[in-house]
């Protein structure tokens, strides 16, 4: 029986993306609650949300072409300078449809 390696730590870019997303969700929740209560929320919340969005976009653009899967799951690895992508499931090692459509993927068969 093959043993899986220890999990290790969450990749830094993924950890940071999660922190930014959590804060953005917290601001969105709070503004909705204020609206529902008929109260005015501070403008600073919207300013902060916009800054966090810019930071998330910049972080996402540092991954392979801004791939949303990489920002969620971490780096999949590469082969011959190309992304190996993600498989459909633990039981299906076929690449995801999104990976198959990506020109940076080793299995990409479309036009560059």
N, C-alpha and C positions, 0 to 999 in steps of 0.2 A: 504494500500500500504506500503510495507516494504521499509524503508529508508536505503540507503547504508551509512556506516560510512565514515567520512572524509578520504581522501587519506593518509594523514600523510606525512612522508618523505620517500624517496627512501632508501632501506636498504643500509648500509654502504658498504658492499662488492659489491653490484651491482653498486653503485655510483662510487666506485673506479675502477671497471672493465670498466665502460663507459669512465672514464677519461683516463685510459691507452689505450683503444681502439681508442679513438679520437686522441691521440697523435701519436699512431702508424700509423693511417690512414693519418695524416698530414705529417709524414715523408715519407710514401710511395708515396703520391701525389707529394711532393716536388722532390723526386728522379726521378720520372717519368718525371716531367717537365724539370728537368736538362738534363736528357737523351734525351728528345725530342729536346731540344735546342742545343744539342751537347756539353754540358758543363759537367765538372766533379763535382760531389757533394762531400761534405766533408765526410771523413771516419767516423767522429764522429757521423754522422746521423745513419749510420749502427750500430755502437757500441751502441748507445742509443736505437735503435729499438730492438736489441737483448736483451738488459737489460730489456726493457719493456715487451718483450715476456716472459722472465723468470719470471718476477714479476706477469704477468697475469696467467701463468701456476701455480705458487705457490698459488695464490689467488683462482683459480678454484679448486685446489686440497683440499682446506679447506672446500669446500661445500660437500654435501653428495656424496661421491665417485667421485668428480669432475664433477658433473652433469651440462651439459651446459644449461639446462633449468633453474636451480636454479641461475646460474650466470647471466642469462638474466632477469628473472622475480622475483627473490627473493625467500625466503623460503616458501614452500607450507604448512608447518606444519607437524606434525607427530601424529601417533596413535599407541599405544603399542610399541613405539620405532622404528616404521617403517615410512617411508615417505608416505604421502597421495597422493603425485603427483599433476599433473595439469590436468584440464579437457580440452576436445577438443575445446570447445567454450563456450560463455556465454549461448547459447541455448542447448548445449549438455554437460551434466555433466559426460559423460563417460571419463575415464582416457585416456590420449594420448597414442598412440601406443608405444612411447619411454618409457613412465612410465610403461606400462604393461610388457615391456621386462626387466625392471630393477629389480634385485633381492632384492633391498632395499625398494621396494614399497609394501604396504599392500595388493595389489591385485595380486602380482606376483604369477604365478601358475607353473613356470618352476622349474627345479632342481637347488638347491643352489650350 
